[in-house]
Amino acid sequence: MDDKKSKILSVPLSIFRSSWIFFIVPVVVLSETASLIVRSKASVGSKLGGGGGVFLGVAILAIFGVFAWFAILNQKTSEKKEILGGDDDSFIEKVPKFQYEELTLATNNFSSVLGRGGSSCVFKGTLREGTCVAVKRTMQGQEHGKREFQAELAGIMRLNVQNANIVQLLGYCVVPRGPRFLIYEFIPNGSLDSWIFPHKHNGNQPRGCLPLKSRYKVAIDVAKALSYLHNARILHLDVKPENILLDSSFQALVSDFGLAELMGEIEGSIVVKRVRGTREYLAPEWILQGRVSAKTDVYSYGMLLLEMIGGQRNIRKHDDIKRWEYFPKIVFDKMKAGKLLEALDKRLMDKTVDENVVRKLAYVALWCVQEKIKLRPNMAQAIDMLEGRLPVNEPPETGMFFLDLLVIQGKASVVRTV
């Protein structure tokens, strides 16, 4: 009987050996229970008759039931770990889960491409009920793409209340050993870069020229989104025109949380193992020290504002590889010379241009890109400066890390236009 009992118990162990940690305790307990039942049957067999065998059968079924329950629990735990990489999963139950077949149907087999990134591609789709969506697919087999998916899902779902200036996540889909998807609301006017830059970049065709008044409003919208994130102790860490979306009324929404990190304290900093994102927007302390904080987002925001002012990239190559234009330096020089309007996007120049708006945007931008972290405003202060609740003084001259880097590498003699 002991041999038979051992064989019976060895079956579920072989079936669930990949999850043995979850079963080792119940195996011991239930084995002892079965042993007691067998001994009990032997001692009172004459009284129980055939009922003892039934009792033993029920006990064995109970053992299998417990194993099955633990297997299901372990499967769900493994799935959550696969989705979030072992991160806090308390919020994942709140996120709708889509089936791959739904997304294939909604996107017409992923035929309408909205944009591409380093490890992802975004498709336009329409759900069965008629809702337009943007489906972001992480490329299969790329580990950093998996990490970005996990960070993006975790970051955006930690927000307790949906913010008007942050793109809304509608759900997710994970294909076992395959691609991962995030489903967002569809934002009709695309990304900011297609409205401020006159030339095609990264496959994005220019859509038009955003007026100065609209650019000013976008600056405030983005600042409010970042302030909200920082209050929730979330760092975005990838602020750039491609990650700012514009809705039908040109309200700005911050998107793409693939590089997001959670802060321990609002005023603290954390160490990030590797430099990620687009280097032209990264603060010096991240590149040189591997440390990031809310002021790292502030720096990137300042670089974004400068590009909105000039309608050009902050680092632009001229003639040949040895001539570069570093726009933040040009804006600062124009400010000191009293010719700030000469730094403005030429497409915006007319008799109605508001020089005060240009000055306010430029001053806030140059405060945000100060190399000394303590001189940068926080995002709440940036909002107050833009909306007139705080004075905006002329910013001091600051070191310019990327300009120095280009010169040190012997790649640039910077073009000056003052």
Helices and strands as residue ranges (DSSP letters): H 2-15, G 17-19, H 20-43, H 45-48, H 51-84, G 92-94, H 100-106, E 113-116, E 120-126, E 132-138, H 143-157, E 169-174, E 180-185, H 193-196, H 212-231, E 234-235, G 241-243, E 244-246, E 252-254, E 261-262, E 269-271, G 279-281, H 284-289, E 291-293, H 294-310, E 315-318, E 323-326, H 327-336, G 340-343, G 346-348, H 355-368, G 373-375, H 379-386, H 401-408, E 413-414
